[in-house]
Amino acid sequence: MSTFDWHSEALTRETPLNASYKMTQNVRRFMIGECGDDFAFDRAFMAWMKSGVPQTLGDLVDEWRKRHNR
């Protein structure tokens, strides 16, 4: 079984967050594309990410938009 390459794989809202998750430039580009140029990882958002609640990149997008009224 191959591991997911967070640096180069195509990302979608359905991409699962799993034990191999890495915060990469690829993830940042995806999040900016989904959330806009104002997107940034902040401490509270990153703590939520590590809480185990989000299951997919779509969950990350939805939560960031909720927190920033978008």
N, C-alpha and C positions, 0 to 999 in steps of 0.2 A: 504494500500500500504506500503510495507516495504521499509526502507531506505537502500541505498547501503552502505556496510561496507568496507571502503577503507583499513581497516587493514587486512581483511582476504579473500575478494572476489578474484576470478581469474580475472586477468587483461589482456586485449588484446588491440591491436591498435584501435579497434572499441569502447572501453569503453568511454562513453561520460563524458566530464567534465561538472558537473552541480553544483548547489548551495551547494550540500553536499560534494564537493571535499575537501579532506584532504591530505596534504603532509605527507605520512606515510612511514615506512620502506618498506611496500609492494610496494608502488609506486617507491621508490628508487631502490628496487631490479628489478622491471620491467624495469625501465629506464636503469640501468646498463646492464641488459640482452640485451636490444635493441641497446644501444649506446656504450657499452664497459666499461671497468674498469675506464676510464678517465672521465666518466660522473660525473658532479657535478652541483648542482643548484647554479647559481650566481645571483647577483642582477639584472643585465640587463635581464637575461632569466626569472627570476621570475616576473619582471615588465611586460614583454611581456605576460607571462601566465595570469596575472591579467587584461590584456587589453581587454579581451573578444574575441580576435581573435581565439585562439585555441578552437576547439569543441570536440576533442577526444584526447586520449593518443597518437594516431598515429600522430596527429598534433604536439604534444610536441616533439616526437622522430624526426620527419622530420625537425623541426626548429632547434633543438639542433645539428643535423648532419650538417645542412646548415651552422650554425654559426661556426662549428668546422671542416669544410671541410671533412666530412666523408660520 
